[in-house]
Amino acid sequence: MYTHVLSFAALAAALVAAAGPADAQVRRGHVAAGRSAAGHGFAQWRSASRQPGSATVRRGLQTSDGRGYRHERSRDHGSGHYSADRSTQFNNGRGATTSRDANWGDGSFNGSRTTSLNNGNSFGRTTSATNNGDGTANYSSTLTGPQGATRTVSGTVPHRP
């Protein structure tokens, strides 16, 4: 049993040190391994990688009885764009991944958010808005449910004197 805990700790340490550091990048991480009061072994890890305009954080837990999870989140941003991804995966096959993206500039905005489940279902929304240049703006937003049904709301924001 104790050898399993050490192997989990070695696996977690390898995951933390998997990639070499890049220029202007900060990497941090830790690994903890131990045994619960009931005698079950576990390994827990966390790593973070940051550089200007982006960041990635990973963490997870693995127990000696086969339970555990992995979670990762990352973001990237700059002038006129933003994106973020999150993923949580469990050893039993359940999990979800969420992606968010936005772009703006020249009087327009486009954004989306999509969540995909491991069972094949996905849901989300897309939104766009455009400045017409005459004091009005058009917008459109589409929602998609987990069974594929969609609903769109669109219109024009009038000019206010």
C-alpha positions as CSV (number, residue, x, y, z in Angstrom):
1,M,0.0,0.0,0.0
2,Y,2.8,2.4,0.9
3,T,4.5,1.8,-2.4
4,H,1.3,2.8,-4.2
5,V,1.4,6.1,-2.3
6,L,5.1,6.7,-3.3
7,S,4.3,5.9,-6.9
8,F,1.4,8.3,-6.9
9,A,3.7,11.0,-5.5
10,A,6.3,10.2,-8.2
11,L,3.6,10.5,-10.8
12,A,2.4,13.8,-9.4
13,A,6.0,15.2,-9.3
14,A,6.5,14.2,-12.9
15,L,3.2,16.0,-13.9
16,V,4.4,19.1,-12.1
17,A,7.8,19.1,-13.8
18,A,6.6,18.0,-17.2
19,A,7.4,21.1,-19.2
20,G,10.5,23.2,-19.1
21,P,10.2,26.9,-18.2
22,A,9.9,29.5,-21.0
23,D,11.1,33.1,-21.1
24,A,9.3,35.4,-18.6
25,Q,7.4,32.4,-17.3
26,V,6.7,31.6,-13.6
27,R,6.1,28.0,-12.7
28,R,5.1,26.8,-9.2
29,G,3.9,23.6,-7.9
30,H,3.6,21.2,-5.0
31,V,3.0,17.6,-4.3
32,A,1.6,16.0,-1.1
33,A,1.3,12.3,-0.4
34,G,0.1,10.6,2.7
35,R,-2.2,8.2,4.4
36,S,-5.7,9.0,5.8
37,A,-6.8,8.0,9.3
38,A,-8.5,4.9,7.7
39,G,-5.2,3.8,6.1
40,H,-5.9,4.9,2.5
41,G,-3.1,6.4,0.6
42,F,-3.4,9.6,-1.5
43,A,-1.4,11.9,-3.7
44,Q,-2.4,15.5,-4.4
45,W,-0.7,18.0,-6.7
46,R,-1.0,21.5,-8.0
47,S,1.0,23.4,-10.5
48,A,0.7,26.9,-11.9
49,S,2.4,28.4,-15.0
50,R,2.0,32.2,-15.6
51,Q,3.4,34.5,-18.2
52,P,2.2,37.9,-19.4
53,G,-1.2,37.5,-21.0
54,S,-1.8,33.9,-20.0
55,A,-1.9,31.5,-17.1
56,T,-2.5,27.7,-16.6
57,V,-3.3,26.0,-13.3
58,R,-3.5,22.2,-12.9
59,R,-4.4,20.2,-9.8
60,G,-5.5,16.8,-9.0
61,L,-6.0,14.1,-6.4
62,Q,-5.5,10.3,-6.7
63,T,-6.3,7.8,-4.0
64,S,-5.0,4.3,-3.5
65,D,-8.5,2.9,-4.1
66,G,-8.6,4.3,-7.6
67,R,-10.7,7.5,-7.0
68,G,-9.5,10.9,-8.1
69,Y,-9.8,13.8,-10.4
70,R,-7.8,16.2,-12.6
71,H,-8.7,19.9,-13.0
72,E,-7.1,22.3,-15.4
73,R,-7.9,25.9,-16.1
74,S,-6.2,28.3,-18.5
75,R,-6.7,31.8,-19.8
76,D,-5.2,33.9,-22.5
77,H,-5.9,37.6,-23.0
78,G,-4.7,40.6,-24.9
79,S,-5.9,43.6,-26.8
80,G,-9.2,42.7,-28.3
81,H,-9.5,39.1,-27.2
82,Y,-10.0,36.8,-24.2
83,S,-10.2,33.1,-24.0
84,A,-10.5,30.7,-21.0
85,D,-10.9,26.9,-20.7
86,R,-11.7,24.8,-17.8
87,S,-11.8,21.0,-17.6
88,T,-12.6,18.7,-14.7
89,Q,-12.3,15.0,-15.2
90,F,-13.0,12.2,-12.7
91,N,-11.6,8.7,-12.7
92,N,-15.1,7.3,-13.0
93,G,-15.4,8.8,-16.5
94,R,-17.5,11.8,-15.6
95,G,-16.4,15.3,-16.4
96,A,-17.0,18.5,-18.2
97,T,-15.0,21.1,-20.3
98,T,-16.0,24.7,-20.6
99,S,-14.6,27.1,-23.2
100,R,-15.2,30.9,-23.2
101,D,-14.0,33.2,-26.1
102,A,-14.5,36.9,-26.7
103,N,-13.3,39.2,-29.5
104,W,-14.0,42.9,-29.8
105,G,-12.8,45.9,-31.8
106,D,-13.9,48.2,-34.6
107,G,-17.4,48.6,-33.0
108,S,-18.2,44.9,-32.8
109,F,-18.2,42.2,-30.1
110,N,-18.4,38.4,-30.5
111,G,-18.5,36.0,-27.6
112,S,-19.3,32.4,-26.8
113,R,-19.4,30.0,-24.0
114,T,-19.7,26.2,-24.5
115,T,-19.8,23.4,-22.0
116,S,-19.3,19.8,-23.1
117,L,-20.1,16.9,-20.9
118,N,-18.4,13.5,-21.2
119,N,-21.7,11.9,-21.9
120,G,-21.8,13.7,-25.3
121,N,-24.2,16.6,-24.3
122,S,-23.2,20.2,-24.8
123,F,-24.8,23.5,-24.2
124,G,-23.9,27.2,-24.4
125,R,-24.5,30.5,-25.9
126,T,-23.1,32.8,-28.5
127,T,-23.5,36.6,-28.5
128,S,-22.6,39.3,-31.0
129,A,-23.2,43.1,-31.1
130,T,-22.3,45.6,-33.7
131,N,-22.3,49.4,-33.5
132,N,-24.1,50.7,-36.6
133,G,-22.4,54.1,-36.5
134,D,-25.6,56.1,-36.3
135,G,-26.1,55.8,-32.5
136,T,-27.8,52.4,-32.8
137,A,-26.5,48.9,-32.3
138,N,-27.6,45.4,-33.4
139,Y,-27.3,42.4,-31.1
140,S,-28.0,38.7,-31.3
141,S,-27.7,36.0,-28.7
142,T,-28.3,32.3,-29.3
143,L,-28.7,29.8,-26.4
144,T,-28.3,26.1,-27.0
145,G,-29.6,23.5,-24.5
146,P,-28.2,20.1,-23.7
147,Q,-30.7,18.3,-26.0
148,G,-29.8,20.7,-28.9
149,A,-32.8,23.0,-28.7
150,T,-31.9,26.6,-29.6
151,R,-33.4,30.0,-28.8
152,T,-32.2,33.2,-30.5
153,V,-32.9,36.7,-29.2
154,S,-31.9,39.6,-31.5
155,G,-32.8,43.2,-32.0
156,T,-31.6,46.8,-32.3
157,V,-30.8,49.2,-29.5
158,P,-32.3,52.5,-30.6
159,H,-30.5,55.9,-30.6
160,R,-31.4,57.9,-27.5
161,P,-31.5,61.7,-28.0
